[in-house]
């Protein structure tokens, strides 16, 4: 049994209050998909605040379709409050296993998956919050030079130059070579320069221990296998905006 992994599990529950509701919800959904979750402690308070609708509950919740719903009146039928209360006392691996009704090995596997999802959400949120140049693409225009190609996109005259029928594409092969589809997809998704997305995403390998595979999955390309021209573009971008 890996004691370090067990310590990480206990610490995650202990730090429950420090992560966002969105991260909590993702963790809960991941765990509920592979286990029957039960409560470990009984809240002492006679009233609870609903994390989803922000109203005070004086009796167990009946909204069974709520993502926080847990069939246990002792915790107001709310897994959020069950885990929020548990943060006051770090749980042992056996207690966590009892709560979830699964083995410690299963907990390790699925907690790792949940943490991976939370990590990727953080990266995307940070890119959106800190992006340098914010912009959007206009439909019906060449994604590289901006010339109007609405008719060409609607008629589909050059399939090899179309990214999405009627919306996105190129006016010529030269423009396609200058901005490959993967660059457009990154810029459209994050509304900023593809170089910045690459720089920001890869920086998390050292800061929050994201793996290269996680980054590749997030970006849709391997950022460490860029051609020389793209590597130079990223390097120049760093210097221009003083990114270190």
Buried (B, 14 or more C-beta within 10 A) or exposed (E): EEEEBBEBBBEBBBEBEEBEEEBBBBBBEBBBEBBEBBBBBEBEEEEBBBBBEEEEBEEBBEEEEBBBBBEBEBBBBBBBBBBBBBBEEBBEBEBBBEBBEBEBEBBBEBBEBBBBBBBBBBBBEBBEEEBBEEEEBEEBBBBBBEEEBBEBBEEEEBEEBBBEEEBBBBBBEEBBEEBBBEBBBBBBBBBBBBBBBBBBBBBBBEEEEBEEEBBBEBBEBEBEEBEEEBBEBBEEBBEEBEBE
